[in-house]
Amino acid sequence: MQIALTSAVRKKICRELALSGRRETGGLLLAEQFDDQGRFRVVDVTVDPHGGESAYFERRPELHAQALEAFFERNGNDFGRFNYLAGC
């Protein structure tokens, strides 16, 4: 699997990591699949700003559902090409 990040996603991840300090965070990687060779481009991420401590994280679905639905709608509900990769 190859995963590329857009510049905006890199900045967002770095900003959220700086804010979280030693605390774990949960979220989703929202991506476009380029081909059947496992190449993806992460175009957005969601972050749960209060979902964990230093030894664990929790991803609260209610915080991510709206972003996920908007992502699918923006991309024509093409779930085979646009989907989330995994919790982060």
Backbone torsions as a table, in degrees:
resi	resn	phi	psi	omega
1	MET	NA	135.8	173.9
2	GLN	-119.8	132.1	-178.3
3	ILE	-126.0	122.4	176.2
4	ALA	-106.0	145.3	177.9
5	LEU	-113.8	137.5	172.5
6	THR	-72.1	162.0	178.7
7	SER	-59.7	-41.8	-179.5
8	ALA	-63.3	-38.7	179.1
9	VAL	-67.7	-42.2	177.4
10	ARG	-58.2	-45.9	179.6
11	LYS	-62.2	-42.3	-179.5
12	LYS	-64.6	-44.9	179.6
13	ILE	-62.1	-45.4	180.0
14	CYS	-62.4	-41.7	178.5
15	ARG	-62.2	-45.9	-178.9
16	GLU	-66.8	-37.9	177.5
17	LEU	-65.1	-40.0	178.4
18	ALA	-64.1	-39.5	179.4
19	LEU	-69.5	-33.2	-175.6
20	SER	-79.1	-22.8	-179.2
21	GLY	62.3	-125.4	-178.9
22	ARG	-88.0	-3.6	-177.7
23	ARG	-79.5	136.6	175.5
24	GLU	-70.7	150.9	174.9
25	THR	-128.8	157.1	176.3
26	GLY	-121.1	158.7	179.1
27	GLY	175.7	-170.5	-179.6
28	LEU	-124.6	144.6	170.3
29	LEU	-98.6	116.2	-178.6
30	LEU	-99.0	120.6	-167.7
31	ALA	-137.5	161.8	171.5
32	GLU	-109.2	131.6	176.2
33	GLN	-90.6	126.1	-177.5
34	PHE	-80.2	-38.9	-173.8
35	ASP	-158.0	-176.0	179.8
36	ASP	-87.0	10.8	178.7
37	GLN	-93.8	7.3	178.3
38	GLY	80.6	31.4	177.1
39	ARG	-103.6	128.4	-175.9
40	PHE	-131.2	152.0	172.7
41	ARG	-122.0	117.0	178.2
42	VAL	-78.0	121.1	-176.6
43	VAL	-106.1	-14.4	176.7
44	ASP	-163.1	161.3	175.4
45	VAL	-137.3	153.7	169.6
46	THR	-113.7	150.1	-178.9
47	VAL	-136.3	133.7	173.6
48	ASP	-92.4	104.9	-172.6
49	PRO	-70.6	-14.5	-176.8
50	HIS	-130.4	27.2	-170.5
51	GLY	-96.6	15.9	-179.2
52	GLY	-169.1	-179.5	175.6
53	GLU	-128.7	-165.0	-175.0
54	SER	-70.1	-20.4	-175.1
55	ALA	-111.5	-1.6	-178.4
56	TYR	-160.5	164.0	170.1
57	PHE	-136.6	158.1	174.8
58	GLU	-129.4	134.9	173.3
59	ARG	-103.9	114.8	-179.4
60	ARG	-90.8	109.9	-173.3
61	PRO	-54.9	-34.2	-177.4
62	GLU	-63.0	-27.2	179.2
63	LEU	-77.6	-20.6	-174.3
64	HIS	-108.1	-16.2	-174.8
65	ALA	-60.2	-44.0	-178.3
66	GLN	-64.6	-43.8	178.7
67	ALA	-63.9	-40.0	-179.9
68	LEU	-66.0	-44.8	178.4
69	GLU	-62.4	-41.2	178.7
70	ALA	-65.2	-40.1	178.0
71	PHE	-60.3	-47.7	179.0
72	PHE	-62.3	-43.7	-179.0
73	GLU	-62.9	-44.5	178.6
74	ARG	-59.0	-28.9	-175.6
75	ASN	-107.6	26.2	172.9
76	GLY	65.2	24.9	-179.0
77	ASN	52.4	34.9	177.7
78	ASP	-87.4	78.9	-172.7
79	PHE	-66.8	-23.4	177.9
80	GLY	-72.3	-25.5	-179.4
81	ARG	-104.9	-36.3	-177.4
82	PHE	-120.5	121.3	-179.3
83	ASN	-162.8	178.6	175.7
84	TYR	-92.9	148.5	-176.8
85	LEU	-87.7	-51.0	-175.5
86	ALA	-173.2	169.0	172.1
87	GLY	-70.9	145.5	178.5
88	CYS	-121.8	NA	NA
